[in-house]
Amino acid sequence: MKHNLKNKSILKYLKDILAIPSPTGNTYNAMDYIVKTLKEIGADYTITNKGAVIASIKGKNDNYQRTFSAHLDTLGAMVKEIKSNGSLGITPVGGFMMSSIDGENCLIETIDNRVYTGTIQNIMPSVHISGDEARELKKTAKNMEIILDEKVFNKVDVEGLGINIGDFVSFDTRTVFTEKGFVKSRHLDDKASAAVLLYIIEYIISSKIELPYTTNFFISNYEEVGHGAKASHPVNTKEFIAVDMGAPGPGQNSSEYSVCICAKDSSGPYDLELKKKLVQVCRDNSISYKIDIYPYYGSDASAALSAGWDFKTALIGPGVFASHAYERTHSDALMATAQLVLEYSLTE
């Protein structure tokens, strides 16, 4: 059977989920979108106690199951301090360089769901005032702050808005879809792969495809802080494939135009036999792929292994340039990832 996958459907899901702020710890609206979409698709799903969503498609063999994962939580921040001048000190959520958010617009969501806008600036944002001292300032959390788009002049003014310590901060995604197939946005890690999995679930169900093995799709919500997929896996899972991202850059083999297969990351090598099977599926189906190693990377698959789960693991995903900053990928990589997930799901 020849599969006619449609990139525009992946991009539609991607556009939707990129528009929903979901920093780790405050992913409720994004996960609600996943549940709503699965209901519309007609997929069976469960929600874990921690708020992850697992969709399942029953296959011929229910005793040997495969699980694909993607995560919907993103990098973000929280309010750490309300300063005497009315600005907000921040603490990062997830591992990113503070320089990557210098000058970024943001949203602050209070505990009672009020939302305010602001801009993340370093504490010396003007060279006209600070000169070389501003140029040399280290971009660390203590040197960054949020300037609210409100007429506030002191701590009392800010508290009067209902803003408090621990409120979540999300970054403007600045999402752009270009005519030549590029997608530029924050949080393509890992919303690009989440969009791919949503589309593959839809495609399998709407096409009435019978899978050889029961296949699960685990949408996790705490990956960026290391414990997203440490629990709640379907007990018959024998193969766990994290669908995250590849990281193109100097010295890397990854590409924005291919699905990337990770051989090793900071947690060590992924399963050799599973990697061989994924590569063979790419070769058999003329799927553009790259194999690479990421020394400063971890995934939901490595998190699951560290929690003691006994299954084979792999890590794949579209190549995403400038990971954990203002990211970019291409529709070719999204399609290659979708093809690999689908074709591998069909292999016995």
N, C-alpha and C positions, 0 to 999 in steps of 0.2 A: 504494500500500500504506500503510495506516494503522499507525503504530508505537505499540505499547502499552508504553512504557518504565515501569519500576517504580522509584520512588524508594527503596523499602525495600531494594532490591538495592544501590543506590549507598551507602546508609547502612550496610549490612552491611560492605561493603568498607572504608568510611571508619572504622568502629569498629575493625576489625581492624588497619589500618595505623597509626591513632593510638596504639594500645596498644604499638607496637614503637618503642623509642627509636632515632632515626637522625640524630644531629647530623652535619653535614658532616664527612667523614673516617672515620666509623664507621657506615656504612649497611649493613653486610653482612647483618644479620638481616632488615632490611626488604627488601632486594633479593632475599634468599632467598624471602621470602614472595611477591614478584612472580613469581619463576620457578615456584614451586610452584603458584600460581594459574593461570599461563599453561598449565602442563602439564595441569591439571585441565580447563581450558577447551578444550584441544586446539589452542592457537595455536602457530604457528611463531615462534621467537625466536632471537636471538643475544645474546651477552654481549660487550661491548667489553672491551678490555684494561684500561680504567679502571674497569670494573665496572658501567657502565650496561647496561640491558636494552632491546633493540629488538624488539618484536613486529611481525610483518608479515602482512598479509592480501592475497593476490594478487588483482589486479583485471584487467579486460579489457585495459587498457593498462599494460604494464610499463615502458615507456620514459619515461612522465610519471608521477612518483610524488608523493604527498602524505605529509608527515610531521607528526604531532601530537606534542607533547612535554608532559610534566609532570615535576616533580622530587620525589623522595622524601627528599632531604636537608633537614634543618631547622636552625634556629638552635640554638646550644648554647654550650659553653665548654670550656676545657681547664685543667688544673691548671698554674699558672705558678710557684707557690711553696709550699713547706711552711714555715709560720711557726713560730717558737720556742714559741708557746703551743698548737700543735696544730691551728690553723685553716689553711685553704688559700686562697692567693691565686689568682685566676683571670684568664684572658684570654678575650675573647669570640670565638666562631666565628660569623661573619655579622654583619650590620649591624642592631643593635637598641639601644634606649636601656637603659642599665643600670638605670634606675629601674623598668623594666618587670619585672625579675626580683627586685627587693628583697623579701625575705620568702618567696620561692618554694622549695618542696621540690625536691630534685634527687637524681639518682643519679650516683655516680662509678664508672666501670668501669676496672679496672686492666688492665695489659698482659697479665696471665695470667687475665683474664676473671672476676676477683672483682668483686662489685658491692656498694657501700656506699651508704647513704642519708645525706642531710644537708639542711641548709637554707642558702640563700644569704641573707646578711644584710649590711647596711652595717656599717662598723666602729664606728658609734655607734647601735646599734639601740634603745636605751632612753632616752626623754625623761626618765625619773626619775633617770637618771645624768648625761646630757649636756645636758638642757634645750634652749634655743634653738640651741645649737651643733649638736645632732643634726638639728634641723629645717632648718638652713641648709646642712648638709653636701652637697656636690656628689656626685651619684651617678655616679662614674667607676669604671673598673675597679680602680684602686689603692685605692679606698675601699670595695670589696666583698670579701667572703670567704665561704667555706663553713665552717659549723660542723657537724662530723661527728656522727652519732648513734652515737658510740663513746666509751668512756672513755679519751680521749687527753689528755695534759697537756703534751706537748712534741713536737718534731720526730721524735725517736727512736721514740716510740709510734706515730706515723703511719706512718713508714717500715716499722715492724714489721707493719703491715697489708698491705704490698705496694703502697701508694699512692706514686706517683712523679710527677715533672714530665711533662707531656704526656698524662696520663690524661684521658679524655673525660668531660665532664659533660653530662648531659641533664636537661631541665626537666620537672617534673610537668605533664602536659597539662591536668589538671582537666577532662576531657571530660564534657560534659553534652548529652544529646539531650532537648529539651523536647517536651511533648505538642502544642505549637502549631507545631512544625516548625523551631524554631531549633536550631542546633548551636553550642555554645560550647566552645572548646578552644584551646590553643596548637597551632601547626603546621598549621592549616587551609591556610596557605601552606606547601606546596602539596599537602598530602595530600588535600584536598577534590577537586582536579582529577585527582590520580592515581586516586582512587576512581572518578571519572566515566569516565576512559579505560578502566580495567579493566572496568567494566560495559559500555561500548560495544563493546569487543573481544568480550566474552562474548555480547552481543546479536547482533552481526553474524554470528558463527560459528554460534550456536545456531539463528538464524533462516534460515541458509543464504542470506544476502543477497549478491548479486553486485555488486561495486563497479565503477564505471567505470575507476578507476585503482588500481593497487597502493597500499595505504595502510599507513604505518608508524606505530608508537606508541613513541616514544622516552622511556623513563623514566630520567631523568638523576639523578646522585648528587653533583654538585658545583655546583649552581646558586647556592647562597647565597654562594659565594665567587667567582663570576664566570666559571668555565670549564666549567660542566656540559656544554654542548652545543657546544663549540668543535671537536669532532672526531667522526669515526666515523659520519657520516650516510650512509644509502644513496645511492649515487652518482647515481641518477636522480631524486633529490628536486628538484622544481621549486617547490614551495610548502611552507613550514615555518610551522606555526601553534603557537606556545607557548600551552598551556592552563595558565594560572597563576591570577591573581586580579585582581579589580577592587578599588579602594580607596575606599569611601565615606567621606565626611567633609566638614568645612566647605569650601565653595567647589568641591566636586566634584559631578559628575553621576551618579556610580555609585550602585548600589542593592544592598542585600542580597537583593533579591527578583528579580534579573535577571541575565542574562549580560552582562558588560561587555566592550566592544570598545575597545581602547586605540588612539587615533589617534597618540599621540606619548608617548615617555618620555624619560629622560635621554640616550638614545642617538640621539634624533631621531625623525622621523615613520616610521611603518610604511607598507608598500606601499599606495598609494591604491586600485589596482584590486582588490587582495585584500580590502581593507576594504569596498569597495562590494559585492563579491560576498557577503561575510558578512552585511552589513546586509540585502541583498536576500533572502537565505535566511531571515533572521529575519522580514522582512515577509511573505514568501510563506507562511510556516508559523505565523504568529501567535505567534512566540517573543518573550517580553519581553526587551528589550535596552536598554542604555545605551551611549553613546559617551563616552569621557572621555580626559583627559590626566593623566599622572602624572610630575611633574618630577623626583622623586627615586627613580626605579624603573628597574630593568633586568631583562631576561629571558633565557631560554635562546636566544630568537630573536635578540636583539641581540648576545649572546655569539657566536653562530654567524656573524653578519655581520662582527663584528670580527675573526674568524679567517679571513675571506676567502671564505666559502662564497657561491656565486652562485645564490641562489634568492630568491623573494619571501617576505616574512615578515609575520606578523600576531601579535597578542597578544589573547587572550580569556580569560575566566574568571568564576567566580561572584563577586559582590560580597562582600568580607570586611572587616568593620568592625574597627578597631583593629589593623591589620596590624603584624606583628612584635611584638605584645604578647599580651594574652589576647584572642583573636579570636572573632568571631561571624559566622555566615552563616545562611541559611535554606534549607530543602529546595527552595523555589521556584527559587532561584538555581542549585542543583545540577541540577535538572531542566531548566531553560532552557539551561544549558551543555551537558548531555548531548544535548538536542534539536538544538542548533546543530552540535555535532560530528557527530552522525549524519546530519542532513540535508545538511550540507555535503559529507560523505563520499560522498553519493549523487548530487551534482550533477556534470554533465559540463562 
